[in-house]
């Protein structure tokens, strides 16, 4: 159940080119150490197509009942990206709270490679019910083909990094318990 996760996030990596490049959007959950790819979009489509997918998922899975963050990577043209989601909301009569991730990021290759240890430790899982889903298959293929300098599409794995990073940030804040100690005053004069 979605409500069993410690945290949920939907993260999108939307290329600026309308149909030429891949766009990815992932609903990921974290429970303990494990990260679950729950629902995936990873295809060559328009930003409008991504917005339709998100709104359909929102309705089908009743995501309004969940506590989750929805972010899209977008340092440039971010207003244009968010406006695609707003336009779909105008059509449907409600709006999903999508925000642009404005943080500066490291090199794309380094970002994706930084998730390698989660795979090696077997903390990453893909939804078995989606194993025949073309989008999930495409995402897995992009992970398997990922290599520095290869030139293969890597928008899906970059989106996966965004999910993992955001989930870790969310849970660090939620689970971090500050420790305080009593201050000991010294009789020493300065």
ZANUBA-639452 format. One record per residue: x, y, z of N, C-alpha, C in turn; residue number from 1. Coordinates in Angstrom, 1 decimal, always signed. Layout:
       nx       ny       nz      cax      cay      caz       cx       cy       cz   num
        X        Y        Z        X        Y        Z        X        Y        Z   NUM
...
***
This chain:
       nx       ny       nz      cax      cay      caz       cx       cy       cz   num
     +0.8     -1.2     +0.0     +0.0     +0.0     +0.0     +0.9     +1.2     +0.0     1
     +0.4     +2.3     -0.7     +1.2     +3.5     -0.7     +1.3     +4.1     +0.7     2
     +0.3     +3.9     +1.5     +0.3     +4.5     +2.9     +1.4     +3.8     +3.8     3
     +1.9     +2.7     +3.4     +2.9     +1.9     +4.2     +4.3     +2.5     +4.0     4
     +4.5     +3.4     +3.0     +5.9     +3.9     +2.8     +6.2     +5.0     +3.8     5
     +7.5     +5.1     +4.1     +8.0     +6.2     +5.0     +7.9     +7.5     +4.3     6
     +8.1     +7.5     +3.0     +7.9     +8.7     +2.2     +7.7     +8.3     +0.7     7
     +7.0     +9.2     +0.0     +6.7     +9.0     -1.4     +7.1    +10.3     -2.2     8
     +7.6    +10.1     -3.4     +7.9    +11.3     -4.2     +7.6    +11.0     -5.7     9
     +7.2    +12.0     -6.4     +7.1    +11.9     -7.9     +8.1    +12.9     -8.4    10
     +9.0    +12.4     -9.2    +10.1    +13.3     -9.7    +10.1    +13.2    -11.2    11
    +10.3    +14.3    -11.9    +10.3    +14.3    -13.3    +11.5    +14.9    -13.9    12
    +12.1    +14.3    -14.9    +13.2    +14.8    -15.7    +12.6    +15.0    -17.1    13
    +12.3    +16.3    -17.4    +11.7    +16.6    -18.7    +12.6    +17.4    -19.5    14
    +13.0    +16.9    -20.7    +13.9    +17.5    -21.5    +13.2    +18.8    -22.1    15
    +14.0    +19.7    -22.6    +13.5    +20.9    -23.1    +12.9    +20.7    -24.5    16
    +13.6    +19.8    -25.3    +13.0    +19.4    -26.6    +11.7    +18.7    -26.5    17
    +10.8    +19.1    -27.3     +9.4    +18.6    -27.2     +9.3    +17.1    -27.3    18
     +9.7    +16.5    -28.5     +9.5    +15.1    -28.7    +10.8    +14.3    -28.9    19
    +11.9    +15.0    -29.2    +13.1    +14.3    -29.6    +13.8    +13.5    -28.5    20
    +13.8    +14.0    -27.3    +14.5    +13.4    -26.2    +13.5    +12.6    -25.3    21
    +14.0    +11.8    -24.4    +13.1    +11.0    -23.5    +12.7    +11.9    -22.3    22
    +11.6    +11.7    -21.9    +11.1    +12.4    -20.7    +10.8    +11.2    -19.7    23
    +11.1    +11.5    -18.4    +10.8    +10.5    -17.4    +10.1    +11.1    -16.2    24
     +9.2    +10.4    -15.6     +8.6    +10.8    -14.4     +8.4     +9.5    -13.6    25
     +8.7     +9.5    -12.3     +8.7     +8.3    -11.5     +8.0     +8.6    -10.2    26
     +7.1     +7.6     -9.8     +6.6     +7.6     -8.5     +7.4     +6.6     -7.7    27
     +8.2     +7.0     -6.7     +9.0     +6.2     -5.9     +8.7     +6.3     -4.5    28
     +8.8     +5.2     -3.8     +8.6     +5.1     -2.4     +9.8     +4.6     -1.6    29
     +9.9     +5.0     -0.4    +11.0     +4.5     +0.4    +10.5     +3.9     +1.7    30
    +10.9     +2.7     +2.0    +10.5     +2.1     +3.3    +11.8     +1.5     +3.9    31
    +12.2     +2.0     +5.0    +13.5     +1.6     +5.6    +14.6     +2.0     +4.6    32
    +15.4     +1.0     +4.2    +16.5     +1.2     +3.3    +16.1     +1.1     +1.8    33
    +14.9     +0.5     +1.6    +14.6     +0.1     +0.3    +13.8     +1.2     -0.5    34
    +14.2     +1.3     -1.8    +13.6     +2.3     -2.7    +12.8     +1.5     -3.7    35
    +11.5     +1.8     -3.9    +10.6     +1.1     -4.8    +10.2     +2.0     -6.0    36
    +10.5     +1.6     -7.2    +10.0     +2.2     -8.4     +8.6     +1.7     -8.5    37
     +7.6     +2.5     -8.2     +6.2     +2.1     -8.2     +5.5     +2.3     -9.5    38
     +5.6     +3.5    -10.1     +5.1     +3.7    -11.4     +6.0     +4.6    -12.2    39
     +6.2     +4.3    -13.5     +7.2     +4.9    -14.3     +6.7     +5.4    -15.6    40
     +7.1     +6.6    -16.0     +6.9     +7.0    -17.4     +8.3     +7.3    -17.9    41
     +8.7     +6.7    -19.0    +10.0     +6.9    -19.6     +9.8     +6.7    -21.1    42
     +9.6     +7.8    -21.8     +9.3     +7.7    -23.2     +9.6     +9.0    -24.0    43
     +9.6     +8.9    -25.3     +9.7    +10.1    -26.1     +8.3    +10.6    -26.3    44
     +8.0    +11.8    -25.7     +6.7    +12.3    -25.7     +6.8    +13.8    -25.5    45
     +5.7    +14.5    -25.5     +5.7    +15.9    -25.2     +5.5    +16.2    -23.7    46
     +5.8    +17.4    -23.3     +5.6    +17.7    -21.9     +4.1    +17.6    -21.5    47
     +3.3    +17.9    -22.5     +1.9    +17.8    -22.3     +1.5    +16.3    -22.0    48
     +2.1    +15.4    -22.8     +1.9    +14.0    -22.6     +2.3    +13.5    -21.2    49
     +3.3    +14.1    -20.6     +3.8    +13.8    -19.3     +2.7    +14.3    -18.3    50
     +2.2    +15.5    -18.5     +1.2    +16.1    -17.7     -0.1    +15.2    -17.6    51
     -0.5    +14.8    -18.8     -1.6    +13.9    -18.9     -1.4    +12.6    -18.1    52
     -0.2    +12.0    -18.3     +0.2    +10.8    -17.5     +0.1    +11.0    -16.0    53
     +0.6    +12.1    -15.6     +0.6    +12.4    -14.1     -0.8    +12.6    -13.6    54
     -1.6    +13.4    -14.3     -3.0    +13.6    -13.9     -3.8    +12.2    -13.9    55
     -3.6    +11.4    -14.9     -4.2    +10.1    -14.9     -3.8     +9.2    -13.8    56
     -2.5     +9.2    -13.5     -2.0     +8.4    -12.3     -2.6     +9.0    -11.0    57
     -2.6    +10.3    -10.9     -3.2    +11.0     -9.7     -4.6    +10.5     -9.4    58
     -5.4    +10.4    -10.5     -6.8    +10.0    -10.4     -6.9     +8.5    -10.1    59
     -6.2     +7.7    -10.9     -6.3     +6.2    -10.8     -5.9     +5.7     -9.5    60
     -4.8     +6.3     -9.0     -4.2     +5.8     -7.7     -4.6     +6.6     -6.5    61
     -5.5     +7.5     -6.7     -6.0     +8.4     -5.6     -4.9     +9.0     -4.8    62
     -3.9     +9.6     -5.5     -2.7    +10.2     -4.9     -3.0    +11.4     -4.0    63
     -4.2    +12.0     -4.2     -4.5    +13.1     -3.3     -4.7    +12.7     -1.9    64
     -4.8    +11.4     -1.6     -4.9    +10.8     -0.3     -3.6    +10.6     +0.4    65
     -2.5    +10.7     -0.4     -1.2    +10.4     +0.1     -0.4    +11.7     +0.4    66
     +0.5    +11.6     +1.3     +1.4    +12.7     +1.5     +2.7    +12.5     +0.7    67
     +2.8    +13.3     -0.4     +3.9    +13.1     -1.3     +4.3    +14.4     -1.9    68
     +5.6    +14.5     -2.3     +6.1    +15.6     -3.0     +6.1    +15.4     -4.5    69
     +5.9    +16.4     -5.3     +6.0    +16.3     -6.8     +6.9    +17.4     -7.3    70
     +8.1    +16.9     -7.8     +9.1    +17.9     -8.3     +9.5    +17.5     -9.7    71
     +9.8    +18.6    -10.5    +10.4    +18.3    -11.8    +11.7    +19.1    -11.8    72
    +12.7    +18.4    -12.5    +14.0    +19.0    -12.7    +13.8    +20.2    -13.7    73
    +14.3    +21.3    -13.3    +14.1    +22.4    -14.3    +14.8    +23.7    -13.9    74
    +16.1    +23.8    -14.2    +16.8    +25.0    -13.9    +16.6    +26.1    -14.9    75
    +16.3    +25.6    -16.1    +16.0    +26.6    -17.2    +14.6    +26.3    -17.7    76
    +13.9    +27.2    -18.2    +12.6    +27.1    -18.7    +11.6    +26.4    -17.7    77
    +11.9    +26.5    -16.4    +11.1    +25.9    -15.4     +9.6    +26.4    -15.4    78
     +9.4    +27.6    -15.7     +8.1    +28.1    -15.7     +7.3    +27.5    -16.8    79
     +7.9    +27.3    -18.0     +7.3    +26.6    -19.1     +6.9    +25.2    -18.7    80
     +7.8    +24.5    -18.0     +7.5    +23.1    -17.6     +6.3    +23.1    -16.7    81
     +6.3    +23.9    -15.6     +5.2    +23.9    -14.7     +3.9    +24.3    -15.4    82
     +4.0    +25.2    -16.3     +2.8    +25.7    -17.0     +2.1    +24.6    -17.8    83
     +2.8    +23.6    -18.3     +2.2    +22.4    -18.9     +1.3    +21.7    -17.9    84
     +1.7    +21.6    -16.7     +0.9    +20.9    -15.7     -0.2    +21.7    -15.3    85
     +0.0    +23.0    -15.2     -1.1    +23.9    -14.8     -2.2    +23.9    -15.9    86
     -1.8    +23.9    -17.2     -2.8    +23.8    -18.3     -3.6    +22.6    -18.2    87
     -3.0    +21.4    -17.9     -3.8    +20.2    -17.8     -4.7    +20.3    -16.6    88
     -4.3    +20.9    -15.5     -5.2    +21.2    -14.3     -6.4    +22.0    -14.7    89
     -6.1    +23.1    -15.5     -7.2    +23.9    -16.0     -8.3    +23.1    -16.7    90
     -7.8    +22.1    -17.5     -8.7    +21.3    -18.3     -9.5    +20.4    -17.3    91
     -8.9    +19.9    -16.3     -9.6    +18.9    -15.4    -10.3    +19.6    -14.2    92
    -10.1    +20.9    -14.0    -10.8    +21.6    -12.9    -10.1    +21.4    -11.6    93
     -8.9    +21.0    -11.5     -8.1    +20.9    -10.2     -6.7    +20.9    -10.6    94
     -5.8    +21.2     -9.7     -4.4    +21.3     -9.9     -3.6    +20.5     -9.0    95
     -2.6    +19.8     -9.6     -1.6    +19.0     -8.8     -0.5    +19.9     -8.4    96
     +0.0    +19.9     -7.1     +1.0    +20.8     -6.7     +2.4    +20.4     -7.2    97
     +2.7    +20.7     -8.4     +4.1    +20.4     -9.0     +4.9    +21.6     -8.8    98
     +6.2    +21.4     -8.3     +7.1    +22.5     -8.2     +8.4    +22.1     -8.9    99
     +9.1    +23.1     -9.3    +10.4    +22.9    -10.0    +11.5    +22.7     -9.0   100
    +12.4    +21.8     -9.3    +13.6    +21.6     -8.5    +14.6    +22.5     -9.0   101
    +14.9    +23.6     -8.2    +15.8    +24.6     -8.6    +17.2    +24.5     -8.1   102
    +17.5    +23.4     -7.4    +18.8    +23.2     -6.9    +19.8    +23.0     -8.0   103
    +21.0    +23.5     -7.8    +22.1    +23.2     -8.7    +22.5    +21.7     -8.5   104
    +23.0    +21.1     -9.6    +23.3    +19.7     -9.6    +24.7    +19.4    -10.1   105
    +25.2    +18.3     -9.7    +26.5    +17.9    -10.2    +26.3    +17.4    -11.7   106
    +27.4    +17.0    -12.3    +27.4    +16.4    -13.6    +26.5    +15.2    -13.6   107
    +25.7    +15.1    -14.7    +24.7    +14.1    -14.9    +25.3    +12.6    -14.7   108
    +26.4    +12.4    -15.3    +27.0    +11.0    -15.1    +27.3    +10.8    -13.6   109
    +27.9    +11.7    -13.0    +28.2    +11.6    -11.5    +26.9    +11.3    -10.7   110
    +25.9    +12.1    -11.0    +24.6    +11.9    -10.3    +24.1    +10.5    -10.4   111
    +24.1    +10.0    -11.6    +23.5     +8.6    -11.9    +24.4     +7.6    -11.2   112
    +25.7     +7.8    -11.4    +26.7     +6.8    -10.8    +26.6     +6.8     -9.3   113
    +26.2     +7.9     -8.7    +26.2     +7.9     -7.2    +25.1     +7.0     -6.7   114
    +24.2     +6.5     -7.5    +23.1     +5.6     -7.0    +23.5     +4.1     -7.1   115
    +24.7     +3.9     -7.7    +25.2     +2.5     -7.9    +25.2     +1.6     -6.7   116
    +25.6     +2.2     -5.6    +25.7     +1.4     -4.4    +24.3     +0.9     -3.9   117
    +23.3     +1.6     -4.1    +21.9     +1.2     -3.8    +21.5     +0.0     -4.6   118
    +21.9     -0.1     -5.8    +21.6     -1.3     -6.6    +22.5     -2.4     -6.2   119
    +23.8     -2.2     -5.9    +24.7     -3.3     -5.4    +24.2     -3.9     -4.1   120
    +23.7     -3.1     -3.3    +23.2     -3.6     -2.0    +21.8     -4.2     -2.1   121
    +21.2     -4.1     -3.3    +19.9     -4.7     -3.5    +18.8     -4.0     -2.7   122
    +18.9     -2.6     -2.7    +17.9     -1.8     -2.0    +17.0     -1.2     -3.0   123
    +17.1     -1.4     -4.3    +16.3     -0.9     -5.3    +15.4     -2.0     -5.9   124
    +14.1     -1.7     -6.0    +13.1     -2.7     -6.5    +12.2     -2.0     -7.5   125
    +11.9     -2.8     -8.5    +10.9     -2.4     -9.5     +9.6     -3.1     -9.3   126
     +8.5     -2.4     -9.6     +7.2     -3.0     -9.4     +7.0     -4.2    -10.3   127
     +6.8     -5.4     -9.7     +6.6     -6.6    -10.5     +5.3     -6.5    -11.3   128
     +4.3     -5.8    -10.8     +3.1     -5.7    -11.6     +3.2     -4.8    -12.8   129
     +4.4     -4.1    -12.9     +4.6     -3.3    -14.1     +5.7     -3.9    -15.0   130
     +6.1     -5.1    -14.8     +7.2     -5.7    -15.5     +7.0     -5.8    -17.1   131
     +5.7     -5.8    -17.5     +5.4     -5.8    -18.9     +5.2     -4.3    -19.4   132
     +5.2     -3.3    -18.6     +5.0     -2.0    -18.9     +6.2     -1.5    -19.7   133
     +5.9     -0.9    -20.9     +7.0     -0.5    -21.8     +7.8     +0.6    -21.2   134
     +7.2     +1.5    -20.4     +8.0     +2.6    -19.8     +9.0     +2.0    -18.7   135
     +8.6     +1.0    -17.9     +9.5     +0.5    -17.0    +10.6     -0.3    -17.7   136
    +10.2     -1.0    -18.7    +11.2     -1.8    -19.5    +12.3     -0.8    -20.1   137
    +11.8     +0.3    -20.6    +12.7     +1.4    -21.2    +13.6     +1.9    -20.1   138
    +13.1     +2.2    -18.9    +13.9     +2.7    -17.8    +15.0     +1.7    -17.5   139
    +14.6     +0.4    -17.3    +15.6     -0.6    -17.0    +16.7     -0.7    -18.1   140
    +16.2     -0.7    -19.3    +17.2     -0.7    -20.5    +18.1     +0.5    -20.4   141
    +17.6     +1.7    -20.0    +18.5     +2.8    -19.9    +19.5     +2.6    -18.8   142
    +19.1     +2.0    -17.7    +20.1     +1.7    -16.6    +21.1     +0.7    -17.1   143
    +20.7     -0.3    -17.7    +21.6     -1.3    -18.2    +22.6     -0.8    -19.2   144
    +22.2     +0.1    -20.0    +23.1     +0.7    -21.1    +23.9     +1.8    -20.6   145
    +23.7     +2.3    -19.4    +24.4     +3.5    -18.9    +25.9     +3.3    -18.8   146
    +26.6     +4.1    -19.4    +28.1     +4.1    -19.3    +28.6     +5.5    -19.7   147
    +29.6     +5.9    -19.1    +30.2     +7.2    -19.4    +30.6     +7.3    -20.8   148
    +30.2     +8.4    -21.5    +30.6     +8.6    -22.9    +29.8     +7.7    -23.9   149
    +28.9     +6.9    -23.5    +28.2     +6.0    -24.4    +27.2     +6.8    -25.3   150
    +26.7     +7.9    -24.8    +25.7     +8.6    -25.6    +24.3     +8.0    -25.6   151
    +24.1     +7.0    -24.8    +22.7     +6.4    -24.8    +21.8     +7.3    -24.0   152
    +20.5     +7.2    -24.1    +19.6     +8.0    -23.4    +19.7     +7.6    -21.9   153
    +19.7     +8.6    -21.1    +19.9     +8.4    -19.6    +18.9     +9.3    -18.8   154
    +17.9     +9.7    -19.4    +16.9    +10.6    -18.7    +16.2     +9.8    -17.6   155
    +15.9     +8.5    -17.8    +15.3     +7.7    -16.8    +16.1     +7.5    -15.6   156
    +17.4     +7.1    -15.7    +18.3     +7.0    -14.6    +18.5     +8.3    -13.8   157
    +18.6     +9.4    -14.6    +18.7    +10.7    -14.0    +17.5    +11.0    -13.1   158
    +16.3    +10.7    -13.6    +15.1    +10.9    -12.9    +15.1    +10.0    -11.6   159
    +15.6     +8.8    -11.8    +15.7     +7.9    -10.6    +16.6     +8.5     -9.5   160
    +17.7     +9.1     -9.9    +18.6     +9.8     -9.0    +17.8    +10.9     -8.3   161
    +17.0    +11.7     -9.0    +16.2    +12.7     -8.4    +15.3    +12.2     -7.3   162
    +14.7    +11.1     -7.6    +13.8    +10.5     -6.6    +14.5    +10.0     -5.4   163
    +15.6     +9.3     -5.6    +16.4     +8.8     -4.4    +16.9    +10.0     -3.6   164
    +17.4    +11.0     -4.2    +18.0    +12.1     -3.5    +16.9    +12.9     -2.7   165
    +15.7    +13.0     -3.4    +14.6    +13.7     -2.7    +14.1    +12.9     -1.5   166
    +13.9    +11.6     -1.7    +13.4    +10.8     -0.6    +14.4    +10.8     +0.6   167
    +15.7    +10.7     +0.3    +16.7    +10.8     +1.4    +16.6    +12.1     +2.1   168
    +16.4    +13.2     +1.4    +16.3    +14.5     +2.0    +15.0    +14.6     +2.9   169
    +13.9    +14.1     +2.3    +12.7    +14.2     +3.1    +12.8    +13.4     +4.4   170
    +13.4    +12.2     +4.3    +13.4    +11.4     +5.5    +14.5    +11.8     +6.5   171
    +15.5    +12.4     +6.0    +16.6    +12.9     +6.9    +15.9    +14.0     +7.8   172
    +15.2    +14.9     +7.2    +14.5    +15.9     +8.0    +13.5    +15.3     +9.0   173
    +12.7    +14.4     +8.5    +11.6    +13.8     +9.3    +12.2    +12.9    +10.4   174
    +13.2    +12.2    +10.2    +13.7    +11.2    +11.2    +14.9    +11.7    +12.0   175
    +15.4    +12.9    +11.7    +16.5    +13.4    +12.5    +16.0    +13.9    +13.8   176
    +16.6    +13.4    +14.9    +16.2    +13.9    +16.2    +17.4    +14.7    +16.7   177
    +17.2    +16.0    +17.0    +18.4    +16.7    +17.5    +18.7    +16.3    +18.9   178
    +20.0    +16.3    +19.2    +20.5    +16.0    +20.5    +21.0    +17.2    +21.1   179
    +20.7    +17.4    +22.3    +21.2    +18.6    +23.1    +21.9    +18.1    +24.3   180
    +22.9    +18.9    +24.7    +23.6    +18.6    +25.9    +23.6    +19.8    +26.8   181
    +23.9    +19.6    +28.0    +23.9    +20.7    +28.9    +25.3    +21.4    +28.7   182
    +25.3    +22.7    +28.7    +26.5    +23.5    +28.5    +27.2    +23.6    +29.9   183
    +28.4    +23.2    +29.9    +29.2    +23.3    +31.1    +30.0    +24.6    +31.1   184
    +29.9    +25.3    +32.2    +30.6    +26.6    +32.3    +31.9    +26.4    +33.1   185
    +32.9    +27.0    +32.6    +34.2    +26.9    +33.2    +34.4    +28.1    +34.1   186
    +35.2    +27.9    +35.2    +35.5    +29.0    +36.1    +36.7    +29.8    +35.6   187
    +37.2    +29.4    +34.5    +38.4    +30.0    +33.9    +38.1    +31.4    +33.4   188
    +38.9    +32.4    +33.7    +38.8    +33.7    +33.1    +39.6    +33.8    +31.9   189
    +39.0    +34.6    +30.9    +39.7    +34.8    +29.7    +40.3    +36.2    +29.6   190
***
